[in-house]
Amino acid sequence: MSKLVFATFLVSLAVTSTRGQPKQQQLEYNKQAQLDAEGNVYVSSDQGKLIWMGNASRCSELREAIDQQTFGCRVMQDPTLGNTLPSLQLEIYRKGGHKVIIEPGAPIGDWRFWKDGEQVAVSFGSVDAPATYALYDSVTARVIEKLAQPSDESLLPQWAKSEGQIQAESVPMSAEFTQERMQWIGRVLRQINQIRPGMKRKDLLTVFTAEGGLSTRTERTYVYKDCPYIKVTVHFKALEGESSALGEDLDDVIESLSQPFLAESTKD
């Protein structure tokens, strides 16, 4: 058999062999954890091959650690009910196909990876009671540290603080910065005050953008384009001759708008 024929035979054999393998065995080698377009979660083996760990449809929230080797899934109690029930369990997927389960014993609130995925910080408790904070080892699920919510959240250790709190504490504070913020707020209010009843939806959208959440054609909350925490609620009148049940129209007329107010962002 000539070298060319023999090489062609080997290539043909390799292609035929690959076609016959299950999908999970055809995965290319990779040293990082991955989430594919179908929501499948993979971690890497010690040899660099991807290992299937589950599907993100089970998770009310899925996070990847900064080490790019670890995923965390806040598991829904019942995926058919979505987030209507509180999550009671975290699953941590690690390199080598290892999975550990963290069950704090109460509904899970905020959680995040700490120390590049080596640890997991969790706050938990019922909504009408002070939270409890615990730091877990992501390899063993062992509790490293645990504490009750203090009267002043600034007293929390860094691992127990939420991302929002850490960001807020990083904001520079000085008389100069305070003056700049006051001037910026003044400019924002002048912009907002230029939007008045009788103008159209398209005029409003030069300053605001629509927020997620429940809305109708005749009533919607909008957020300021440069800051999603600044909001107004606007009532519209549908175009003459059109039903208010139809979709929004840029020529809908503003009937009234609320005073600007501050609130956390809302998502669909």
Backbone as CSV, one residue per row, in Angstrom:
resi,resn,N_x,N_y,N_z,CA_x,CA_y,CA_z,C_x,C_y,C_z
1,MET,0.855,-1.198,0.000,0.000,0.000,0.000,0.885,1.240,0.000
2,SER,0.635,2.176,-0.920,1.459,3.370,-1.002,1.240,4.246,0.224
3,LYS,2.197,5.154,0.491,2.090,6.076,1.624,0.868,6.962,1.493
4,LEU,0.568,7.417,0.253,-0.580,8.313,0.035,-1.879,7.592,0.345
5,VAL,-2.018,6.344,-0.131,-3.242,5.567,0.116,-3.388,5.282,1.598
6,PHE,-2.265,4.939,2.268,-2.310,4.627,3.687,-2.727,5.847,4.501
7,ALA,-2.208,7.040,4.139,-2.561,8.272,4.856,-4.033,8.587,4.664
8,THR,-4.528,8.400,3.426,-5.948,8.653,3.148,-6.823,7.722,3.964
9,PHE,-6.389,6.474,4.109,-7.142,5.486,4.899,-7.227,5.916,6.364
10,LEU,-6.121,6.430,6.916,-6.104,6.857,8.319,-7.033,8.037,8.547
11,VAL,-7.030,9.016,7.642,-7.908,10.171,7.762,-9.358,9.735,7.722
12,SER,-9.690,8.847,6.770,-11.051,8.358,6.638,-11.484,7.620,7.902
13,LEU,-10.594,6.835,8.475,-10.891,6.091,9.689,-11.156,7.041,10.850
14,ALA,-10.368,8.115,10.959,-10.521,9.080,12.051,-11.852,9.796,11.956
15,VAL,-12.251,10.191,10.750,-13.519,10.900,10.558,-14.682,9.994,10.915
16,THR,-14.619,8.718,10.431,-15.693,7.765,10.724,-15.811,7.518,12.214
17,SER,-14.671,7.411,12.910,-14.663,7.172,14.352,-15.284,8.338,15.099
18,THR,-14.962,9.584,14.701,-15.489,10.772,15.357,-16.993,10.876,15.195
19,ARG,-17.501,10.534,13.993,-18.930,10.628,13.742,-19.715,9.670,14.628
20,GLY,-19.075,8.573,15.011,-19.780,7.580,15.806,-19.745,7.850,17.295
21,GLN,-18.986,8.854,17.749,-18.870,9.131,19.161,-20.057,9.930,19.667
22,PRO,-20.471,9.720,20.935,-21.474,10.586,21.541,-20.995,12.023,21.546
23,LYS,-21.946,12.969,21.599,-21.602,14.396,21.512,-20.596,14.790,22.575
24,GLN,-20.808,14.304,23.842,-19.935,14.741,24.918,-18.499,14.251,24.742
25,GLN,-18.294,13.200,23.912,-16.948,12.701,23.687,-16.273,13.409,22.524
26,GLN,-17.008,14.243,21.793,-16.428,14.947,20.665,-15.934,16.341,21.050
27,LEU,-16.074,16.698,22.336,-15.702,18.040,22.760,-14.204,18.253,22.610
28,GLU,-13.843,19.426,22.156,-12.434,19.719,22.000,-11.796,19.937,23.366
29,TYR,-10.507,19.829,23.431,-9.797,19.992,24.693,-9.688,21.479,25.024
30,ASN,-9.862,21.792,26.297,-9.863,23.177,26.739,-9.481,23.201,28.209
31,LYS,-8.738,24.193,28.622,-8.303,24.275,30.019,-9.175,25.219,30.843
32,GLN,-10.256,25.740,30.254,-11.159,26.629,30.967,-12.555,26.043,31.015
33,ALA,-13.302,26.425,32.069,-14.705,26.048,32.145,-15.469,26.793,31.054
34,GLN,-16.605,26.228,30.618,-17.347,26.838,29.514,-18.846,26.712,29.730
35,LEU,-19.572,27.675,29.162,-21.027,27.624,29.068,-21.367,27.757,27.595
36,ASP,-22.025,26.735,27.017,-22.288,26.808,25.584,-23.631,27.477,25.292
37,ALA,-23.953,27.592,24.018,-25.147,28.332,23.599,-26.437,27.657,24.065
38,GLU,-26.395,26.357,24.360,-27.583,25.631,24.828,-27.704,25.647,26.343
39,GLY,-26.779,26.354,27.015,-26.828,26.432,28.474,-26.129,25.296,29.185
40,ASN,-25.400,24.452,28.444,-24.662,23.365,29.083,-23.407,23.896,29.753
41,VAL,-23.166,23.408,30.964,-22.032,23.870,31.770,-20.951,22.794,31.763
42,TYR,-19.726,23.193,31.416,-18.601,22.270,31.367,-17.449,22.794,32.216
43,VAL,-16.722,21.857,32.820,-15.445,22.193,33.445,-14.374,21.346,32.789
44,SER,-13.131,21.686,33.036,-12.023,20.998,32.386,-11.507,19.860,33.255
45,SER,-11.126,18.770,32.604,-10.441,17.696,33.309,-8.988,18.102,33.518
46,ASP,-8.257,17.296,34.285,-6.841,17.604,34.505,-6.050,17.538,33.201
47,GLN,-6.593,16.774,32.237,-5.927,16.677,30.933,-6.399,17.759,29.965
48,GLY,-7.379,18.554,30.369,-7.852,19.641,29.520,-9.095,19.322,28.728
49,LYS,-9.702,18.141,28.954,-10.917,17.795,28.224,-12.141,18.309,28.980
50,LEU,-13.151,18.779,28.248,-14.343,19.324,28.878,-15.238,18.221,29.440
51,ILE,-15.751,18.473,30.646,-16.634,17.531,31.330,-17.977,18.213,31.562
52,TRP,-19.059,17.575,31.122,-20.399,18.139,31.290,-20.829,18.025,32.742
53,MET,-21.332,19.159,33.325,-21.748,19.178,34.727,-23.249,19.366,34.905
54,GLY,-23.930,19.887,33.897,-25.359,20.137,34.023,-25.782,21.240,33.079
55,ASN,-27.034,21.679,33.232,-27.558,22.737,32.368,-27.980,23.932,33.211
56,ALA,-27.742,25.119,32.688,-28.029,26.348,33.418,-29.515,26.583,33.626
57,SER,-30.366,25.822,32.950,-31.807,25.991,33.132,-32.239,25.636,34.552
58,ARG,-31.398,24.936,35.287,-31.692,24.604,36.685,-31.332,25.741,37.637
59,CYS,-30.636,26.738,37.122,-30.054,27.767,37.982,-30.848,29.068,37.931
60,SER,-31.133,29.627,39.094,-31.691,30.977,39.117,-30.591,31.994,38.858
61,GLU,-29.356,31.588,39.083,-28.198,32.431,38.784,-26.989,31.528,38.600
62,LEU,-26.204,31.795,37.560,-24.983,31.040,37.284,-23.821,32.019,37.226
63,ARG,-22.768,31.739,37.973,-21.601,32.619,37.988,-20.338,31.812,37.736
64,GLU,-19.386,32.472,37.068,-18.078,31.869,36.839,-17.052,32.573,37.704
65,ALA,-16.210,31.804,38.372,-15.159,32.378,39.208,-14.076,32.991,38.333
66,ILE,-13.307,33.883,38.930,-12.271,34.592,38.177,-11.171,33.643,37.710
67,ASP,-11.063,32.448,38.318,-10.043,31.490,37.881,-10.391,30.822,36.559
68,GLN,-11.645,31.044,36.076,-12.133,30.463,34.819,-12.094,28.937,34.826
69,GLN,-12.080,28.359,36.022,-12.095,26.909,36.176,-13.310,26.439,36.966
70,THR,-14.074,27.387,37.518,-15.123,27.062,38.483,-16.412,27.788,38.146
71,PHE,-17.534,27.065,38.213,-18.867,27.660,38.071,-19.650,27.444,39.360
72,GLY,-20.549,28.382,39.651,-21.471,28.237,40.761,-22.897,28.395,40.266
73,CYS,-23.793,27.515,40.714,-25.193,27.520,40.292,-26.083,27.651,41.526
74,ARG,-26.872,28.739,41.585,-27.888,28.831,42.635,-29.099,28.068,42.114
75,VAL,-29.365,26.931,42.705,-30.326,25.969,42.160,-31.759,26.382,42.496
76,MET,-32.621,26.348,41.476,-34.042,26.609,41.697,-34.686,25.401,42.366
77,GLN,-35.591,25.632,43.303,-36.310,24.527,43.937,-37.127,23.749,42.908
78,ASP,-37.792,24.494,42.029,-38.615,23.883,40.984,-38.456,24.707,39.708
79,PRO,-37.655,24.238,38.745,-37.427,25.009,37.512,-38.710,25.383,36.776
80,THR,-39.782,24.593,36.949,-41.038,24.914,36.258,-41.698,26.154,36.848
81,LEU,-41.329,26.506,38.083,-41.889,27.695,38.734,-40.937,28.882,38.703
82,GLY,-39.746,28.675,38.165,-38.782,29.762,38.052,-38.331,30.261,39.416
83,ASN,-38.256,31.593,39.551,-37.750,32.202,40.780,-38.846,32.517,41.794
84,THR,-40.019,31.912,41.642,-41.099,32.200,42.588,-40.825,31.587,43.963
85,LEU,-39.988,30.556,44.002,-39.586,29.953,45.271,-38.132,30.308,45.556
86,PRO,-37.777,30.554,46.815,-36.387,30.910,47.126,-35.448,29.721,46.916
87,SER,-34.220,30.022,46.552,-33.216,28.971,46.376,-32.640,28.580,47.736
88,LEU,-32.447,27.280,47.924,-31.936,26.753,49.190,-30.578,26.086,49.036
89,GLN,-30.070,26.057,47.812,-28.875,25.255,47.549,-27.992,25.906,46.488
90,LEU,-26.693,25.810,46.702,-25.703,26.189,45.698,-24.951,24.927,45.272
91,GLU,-24.684,24.820,43.973,-23.818,23.760,43.480,-22.570,24.408,42.901
92,ILE,-21.417,23.907,43.296,-20.140,24.431,42.812,-19.500,23.366,41.935
93,TYR,-19.202,23.732,40.669,-18.596,22.816,39.700,-17.130,23.207,39.525
94,ARG,-16.238,22.254,39.760,-14.811,22.553,39.763,-14.051,21.704,38.745
95,LYS,-12.843,22.141,38.471,-11.970,21.428,37.547,-11.852,19.970,37.964
96,GLY,-11.880,19.097,36.971,-11.800,17.673,37.238,-13.157,17.012,37.349
97,GLY,-14.235,17.803,37.178,-15.575,17.242,37.251,-16.099,17.095,38.666
98,HIS,-15.514,17.822,39.607,-15.944,17.729,41.003,-17.126,18.668,41.262
99,LYS,-18.083,18.201,42.035,-19.234,19.019,42.417,-19.410,18.976,43.921
100,VAL,-19.580,20.149,44.531,-19.912,20.215,45.954,-21.225,20.981,46.105
101,ILE,-21.977,20.645,47.126,-23.274,21.269,47.377,-23.220,22.053,48.684
102,ILE,-23.663,23.288,48.631,-23.727,24.144,49.817,-25.188,24.380,50.157
103,GLU,-25.569,23.983,51.353,-26.943,24.160,51.827,-26.908,24.862,53.184
104,PRO,-27.083,26.189,53.190,-26.987,26.927,54.464,-28.149,26.699,55.413
105,GLY,-29.252,26.111,54.928,-30.377,25.833,55.798,-31.445,26.899,55.810
106,ALA,-31.362,27.860,54.908,-32.343,28.942,54.799,-32.245,29.514,53.385
107,PRO,-33.250,30.297,52.945,-33.190,30.875,51.595,-31.911,31.672,51.360
108,ILE,-31.317,31.445,50.191,-30.051,32.094,49.836,-30.324,33.454,49.211
109,GLY,-29.654,34.467,49.739,-29.764,35.808,49.174,-28.603,36.084,48.231
110,ASP,-27.727,36.976,48.646,-26.563,37.313,47.821,-25.485,36.242,48.009
111,TRP,-24.718,35.998,46.947,-23.594,35.070,47.039,-22.575,35.414,45.971
112,ARG,-21.345,35.070,46.211,-20.305,35.325,45.212,-19.059,34.525,45.559
113,PHE,-18.197,34.364,44.538,-16.920,33.710,44.774,-15.960,34.677,45.459
114,TRP,-15.062,34.108,46.221,-14.068,34.899,46.944,-12.717,34.222,46.773
115,LYS,-11.660,34.994,46.737,-10.301,34.491,46.564,-10.177,33.638,45.309
116,ASP,-10.587,34.218,44.187,-10.430,33.596,42.869,-11.111,32.232,42.763
117,GLY,-12.221,32.045,43.482,-12.967,30.809,43.387,-12.630,29.786,44.456
118,GLU,-11.635,30.076,45.305,-11.270,29.131,46.360,-12.340,29.069,47.452
119,GLN,-13.097,30.159,47.599,-14.116,30.238,48.645,-15.405,30.812,48.064
120,VAL,-16.507,30.591,48.784,-17.813,31.105,48.370,-18.449,31.827,49.556
121,ALA,-18.823,33.096,49.357,-19.480,33.882,50.399,-20.987,33.873,50.143
122,VAL,-21.759,33.593,51.189,-23.211,33.456,51.054,-23.911,34.209,52.180
123,SER,-24.959,34.966,51.830,-25.855,35.502,52.854,-27.178,34.757,52.725
124,PHE,-27.793,34.455,53.861,-29.021,33.661,53.821,-29.904,34.001,55.018
125,GLY,-31.168,33.631,54.885,-32.147,33.890,55.938,-33.468,34.310,55.327
126,SER,-34.523,34.315,56.125,-35.831,34.741,55.637,-35.841,36.242,55.398
127,VAL,-36.745,36.705,54.537,-36.764,38.106,54.129,-37.140,39.034,55.281
128,ASP,-37.824,38.523,56.302,-38.275,39.358,57.414,-37.376,39.240,58.639
129,ALA,-36.146,38.749,58.448,-35.214,38.585,59.566,-33.818,39.012,59.127
130,PRO,-32.955,39.394,60.093,-31.577,39.754,59.740,-30.866,38.590,59.063
131,ALA,-30.003,38.912,58.130,-29.287,37.882,57.379,-28.165,37.275,58.208
132,THR,-27.774,36.076,57.822,-26.579,35.432,58.353,-25.591,35.307,57.202
133,TYR,-24.305,35.471,57.513,-23.271,35.422,56.488,-22.336,34.245,56.791
134,ALA,-21.974,33.516,55.731,-21.062,32.386,55.897,-20.084,32.334,54.734
135,LEU,-18.861,31.965,55.042,-17.814,31.801,54.038,-17.469,30.321,53.974
136,TYR,-17.607,29.730,52.773,-17.407,28.295,52.592,-16.153,28.017,51.763
137,ASP,-15.527,26.884,52.033,-14.464,26.363,51.177,-15.128,25.739,49.952
138,SER,-14.731,26.167,48.759,-15.389,25.688,47.544,-14.996,24.254,47.180
139,VAL,-13.984,23.708,47.830,-13.566,22.328,47.571,-14.342,21.349,48.451
140,THR,-14.551,21.720,49.716,-15.150,20.800,50.680,-16.529,21.230,51.168
141,ALA,-16.931,22.477,50.880,-18.179,23.055,51.403,-18.120,23.257,52.915
142,ARG,-16.927,23.212,53.484,-16.756,23.443,54.917,-16.931,24.929,55.237
143,VAL,-17.588,25.232,56.367,-17.760,26.616,56.790,-16.451,27.124,57.388
144,ILE,-15.916,28.195,56.790,-14.670,28.788,57.267,-14.950,29.847,58.329
145,GLU,-16.002,30.637,58.085,-16.359,31.714,59.001,-17.855,31.975,58.892
146,LYS,-18.467,32.353,60.000,-19.905,32.594,60.015,-20.220,33.694,61.004
147,LEU,-21.134,34.603,60.641,-21.488,35.696,61.535,-22.890,36.196,61.247
148,ALA,-23.497,36.815,62.254,-24.816,37.418,62.113,-24.678,38.833,61.562
149,GLN,-25.749,39.344,60.996,-25.741,40.683,60.419,-25.553,41.719,61.523
150,PRO,-24.533,42.584,61.402,-24.321,43.622,62.413,-25.295,44.779,62.219
151,SER,-25.415,45.632,63.220,-26.309,46.789,63.123,-25.815,47.784,62.083
152,ASP,-24.519,47.809,61.852,-23.914,48.688,60.845,-23.231,47.813,59.811
153,GLU,-23.740,47.817,58.566,-23.193,46.913,57.544,-21.748,47.235,57.174
154,SER,-21.279,48.436,57.498,-19.877,48.768,57.205,-18.922,47.944,58.072
155,LEU,-19.453,47.323,59.145,-18.626,46.503,60.027,-18.428,45.092,59.476
156,LEU,-19.129,44.743,58.419,-18.969,43.423,57.823,-17.551,43.239,57.292
157,PRO,-17.007,42.026,57.382,-15.722,41.771,56.717,-15.900,41.897,55.206
158,GLN,-14.809,42.113,54.524,-14.884,42.389,53.092,-15.576,41.264,52.324
159,TRP,-15.351,40.027,52.709,-15.942,38.899,51.976,-17.463,38.874,52.096
160,ALA,-18.012,39.435,53.190,-19.454,39.395,53.421,-20.189,40.569,52.784
161,LYS,-19.483,41.552,52.305,-20.131,42.717,51.706,-20.603,42.392,50.287
162,SER,-21.756,42.944,49.916,-22.268,42.747,48.565,-21.420,43.544,47.574
163,GLU,-21.517,43.175,46.307,-20.765,43.898,45.279,-21.192,45.361,45.241
164,GLY,-22.510,45.604,45.435,-22.997,46.978,45.444,-22.415,47.773,46.592
165,GLN,-22.289,47.154,47.761,-21.730,47.849,48.917,-20.251,48.159,48.708
166,ILE,-19.520,47.208,48.142,-18.098,47.429,47.869,-17.920,48.578,46.877
167,GLN,-18.770,48.600,45.837,-18.694,49.686,44.857,-19.024,51.026,45.500
168,ALA,-20.048,51.033,46.376,-20.439,52.284,47.035,-19.322,52.804,47.931
169,GLU,-18.652,51.908,48.631,-17.576,52.327,49.528,-16.342,52.797,48.772
170,SER,-16.252,52.422,47.490,-15.088,52.840,46.700,-15.269,54.223,46.075
171,VAL,-16.486,54.786,46.184,-16.748,56.107,45.612,-15.958,57.157,46.400
172,PRO,-15.149,57.957,45.733,-14.355,58.970,46.452,-15.248,60.026,47.097
173,MET,-14.891,60.412,48.306,-15.656,61.413,49.045,-14.747,62.577,49.422
174,SER,-15.134,63.761,48.987,-14.425,64.983,49.353,-15.326,66.158,49.012
175,ALA,-15.007,67.324,49.533,-15.815,68.510,49.254,-15.843,68.812,47.755
176,GLU,-14.717,68.588,47.081,-14.636,68.855,45.652,-15.548,67.915,44.866
177,PHE,-15.493,66.619,45.201,-16.349,65.646,44.512,-17.821,65.913,44.796
178,THR,-18.133,66.301,46.023,-19.519,66.598,46.380,-20.054,67.755,45.557
179,GLN,-19.251,68.789,45.370,-19.661,69.933,44.570,-19.906,69.530,43.117
180,GLU,-19.044,68.692,42.571,-19.218,68.227,41.193,-20.510,67.423,41.043
181,ARG,-20.807,66.595,42.038,-22.035,65.802,41.976,-23.270,66.690,42.039
182,MET,-23.223,67.710,42.858,-24.350,68.642,42.953,-24.586,69.339,41.620
183,GLN,-23.494,69.737,40.964,-23.626,70.400,39.663,-24.191,69.433,38.624
184,TRP,-23.773,68.180,38.686,-24.277,67.187,37.732,-25.769,66.956,37.948
185,ILE,-26.189,66.820,39.195,-27.612,66.630,39.498,-28.429,67.824,39.008
186,GLY,-27.895,69.022,39.188,-28.593,70.213,38.688,-28.795,70.168,37.186
187,ARG,-27.763,69.712,36.460,-27.880,69.606,35.003,-28.921,68.562,34.621
188,VAL,-28.935,67.438,35.348,-29.911,66.383,35.075,-31.332,66.904,35.273
189,LEU,-31.583,67.615,36.364,-32.923,68.132,36.641,-33.378,69.118,35.566
190,ARG,-32.452,69.938,35.086,-32.820,70.883,34.012,-33.211,70.120,32.747
191,GLN,-32.499,69.051,32.433,-32.847,68.236,31.265,-34.230,67.612,31.426
192,ILE,-34.470,67.053,32.603,-35.750,66.378,32.842,-36.904,67.376,32.779
193,ASN,-36.703,68.555,33.315,-37.765,69.557,33.341,-38.141,70.071,31.956
194,GLN,-37.325,69.777,30.956,-37.653,70.173,29.592,-38.702,69.252,28.972
195,ILE,-38.929,68.090,29.600,-39.957,67.162,29.124,-41.262,67.508,29.836
196,ARG,-42.288,67.847,29.063,-43.548,68.323,29.649,-44.749,67.640,28.998
197,PRO,-45.897,67.635,29.690,-47.125,67.091,29.087,-47.432,67.779,27.763
198,GLY,-47.943,67.005,26.828,-48.218,67.523,25.496,-47.145,67.142,24.495
199,MET,-45.937,66.838,25.009,-44.870,66.360,24.124,-45.119,64.886,23.800
200,LYS,-44.301,64.315,22.928,-44.519,62.954,22.461,-43.497,61.974,23.070
201,ARG,-43.822,60.703,22.932,-42.930,59.669,23.469,-41.528,59.809,22.895
202,LYS,-41.434,60.145,21.620,-40.119,60.272,20.988,-39.310,61.412,21.597
203,ASP,-39.979,62.453,22.107,-39.265,63.541,22.786,-38.699,63.051,24.115
204,LEU,-39.492,62.239,24.816,-39.050,61.686,26.094,-37.804,60.832,25.917
205,LEU,-37.743,60.108,24.805,-36.641,59.170,24.580,-35.324,59.853,24.231
206,THR,-35.329,61.164,24.097,-34.053,61.870,23.925,-33.315,61.990,25.254
207,VAL,-34.047,61.823,26.353,-33.462,61.966,27.691,-33.513,60.651,28.468
208,PHE,-34.554,59.866,28.235,-34.783,58.638,29.002,-34.776,57.416,28.093
209,THR,-34.703,56.256,28.736,-34.869,54.996,28.041,-35.802,54.113,28.871
210,ALA,-36.508,53.207,28.216,-37.499,52.389,28.904,-36.829,51.432,29.877
211,GLU,-37.497,51.219,31.012,-37.011,50.273,32.007,-37.761,48.958,31.867
212,GLY,-37.156,47.866,32.349,-37.829,46.578,32.354,-38.955,46.552,33.366
213,GLY,-39.631,45.431,33.450,-40.742,45.305,34.386,-42.081,45.474,33.699
214,LEU,-43.161,45.435,34.469,-44.507,45.536,33.929,-44.782,46.941,33.401
215,SER,-45.489,47.009,32.274,-45.843,48.306,31.699,-47.014,48.120,30.742
216,THR,-47.643,49.225,30.368,-48.684,49.232,29.343,-48.361,50.344,28.370
217,ARG,-49.156,50.437,27.319,-48.935,51.508,26.362,-49.142,52.875,27.004
218,THR,-50.051,52.948,27.972,-50.407,54.247,28.557,-49.640,54.557,29.841
219,GLU,-48.864,53.609,30.356,-48.088,53.879,31.579,-46.805,53.076,31.582
220,ARG,-45.705,53.746,31.798,-44.400,53.071,31.842,-43.433,53.893,32.671
221,THR,-42.498,53.199,33.319,-41.410,53.858,34.039,-40.189,53.935,33.119
222,TYR,-39.562,55.094,33.107,-38.366,55.322,32.291,-37.187,55.675,33.193
223,VAL,-35.985,55.355,32.708,-34.769,55.671,33.459,-33.930,56.670,32.672
224,TYR,-33.255,57.537,33.397,-32.388,58.531,32.776,-31.241,57.814,32.063
225,LYS,-30.918,58.251,30.870,-29.949,57.532,30.032,-28.579,57.396,30.679
226,ASP,-28.161,58.391,31.452,-26.817,58.367,32.035,-26.780,57.782,33.440
227,CYS,-27.946,57.408,33.981,-27.968,56.838,35.333,-29.266,56.067,35.528
228,PRO,-29.231,54.731,35.580,-30.460,53.932,35.655,-31.189,54.044,36.988
229,TYR,-30.596,54.720,37.972,-31.265,54.879,39.269,-32.200,56.091,39.294
230,ILE,-32.089,56.971,38.310,-32.957,58.148,38.237,-34.117,57.820,37.304
231,LYS,-35.349,57.932,37.816,-36.507,57.442,37.077,-37.666,58.429,37.102
232,VAL,-38.572,58.249,36.138,-39.860,58.931,36.141,-40.911,57.934,35.661
233,THR,-42.124,58.081,36.153,-43.253,57.298,35.659,-44.105,58.201,34.780
234,VAL,-44.408,57.723,33.576,-45.062,58.573,32.574,-46.388,57.944,32.147
235,HIS,-47.416,58.799,32.036,-48.718,58.382,31.499,-48.874,58.971,30.103
236,PHE,-49.349,58.148,29.169,-49.502,58.565,27.779,-50.956,58.466,27.338
237,LYS,-51.236,59.214,26.299,-52.503,59.092,25.594,-52.204,58.503,24.230
238,ALA,-52.885,57.399,23.905,-52.648,56.755,22.613,-53.083,57.671,21.478
239,LEU,-52.496,57.476,20.316,-52.871,58.256,19.144,-54.377,58.169,18.911
240,GLU,-54.953,59.247,18.455,-56.398,59.292,18.239,-56.818,58.196,17.267
241,GLY,-57.845,57.464,17.657,-58.361,56.403,16.808,-57.682,55.063,17.014
242,GLU,-56.653,55.007,17.886,-55.960,53.751,18.143,-56.297,53.241,19.535
243,SER,-56.315,51.929,19.680,-56.596,51.311,20.971,-55.363,51.375,21.860
244,SER,-55.591,51.598,23.163,-54.480,51.629,24.110,-53.876,50.242,24.309
245,ALA,-54.572,49.213,23.795,-54.068,47.846,23.922,-52.984,47.541,22.893
246,LEU,-52.869,48.388,21.867,-51.852,48.162,20.849,-50.470,48.514,21.383
247,GLY,-49.442,48.184,20.600,-48.075,48.470,21.012,-47.791,49.959,21.070
248,GLU,-46.715,50.314,21.727,-46.340,51.713,21.880,-46.052,52.360,20.526
249,ASP,-46.315,53.662,20.476,-46.033,54.433,19.269,-45.216,55.656,19.673
250,LEU,-44.236,56.002,18.857,-43.388,57.153,19.176,-44.167,58.462,19.212
251,ASP,-45.341,58.486,18.597,-46.147,59.715,18.580,-47.213,59.736,19.681
252,ASP,-47.219,58.734,20.577,-48.117,58.789,21.728,-47.823,60.062,22.514
253,VAL,-48.865,60.691,23.046,-48.727,61.992,23.713,-48.575,61.814,25.226
254,ILE,-47.644,62.541,25.807,-47.440,62.513,27.254,-48.575,63.267,27.938
255,GLU,-49.310,62.576,28.824,-50.362,63.230,29.599,-49.816,63.777,30.913
256,SER,-48.943,63.010,31.552,-48.336,63.460,32.811,-47.082,62.659,33.073
257,LEU,-46.190,63.225,33.868,-45.021,62.486,34.307,-44.714,62.858,35.753
258,SER,-44.241,61.884,36.491,-43.983,62.073,37.912,-42.747,62.931,38.132
259,GLN,-42.554,63.332,39.392,-41.285,63.938,39.773,-40.194,62.871,39.674
260,PRO,-38.967,63.242,39.346,-37.883,62.254,39.302,-37.722,61.588,40.669
261,PHE,-37.429,60.303,40.658,-37.188,59.600,41.924,-36.044,58.601,41.737
262,LEU,-35.502,58.150,42.850,-34.398,57.205,42.838,-34.885,55.819,43.225
263,ALA,-34.412,54.786,42.517,-34.772,53.415,42.827,-33.770,52.472,42.165
264,GLU,-33.677,51.257,42.712,-32.801,50.248,42.117,-33.311,49.877,40.719
265,SER,-32.413,49.326,39.924,-32.786,48.932,38.563,-33.739,47.755,38.598
266,THR,-34.651,47.734,37.621,-35.605,46.648,37.473,-35.366,45.979,36.139
267,LYS,-35.356,44.633,36.145,-35.138,43.874,34.911,-36.402,43.073,34.609
268,ASP,-36.542,42.747,33.301,-37.662,41.886,32.892,-37.497,40.497,33.478
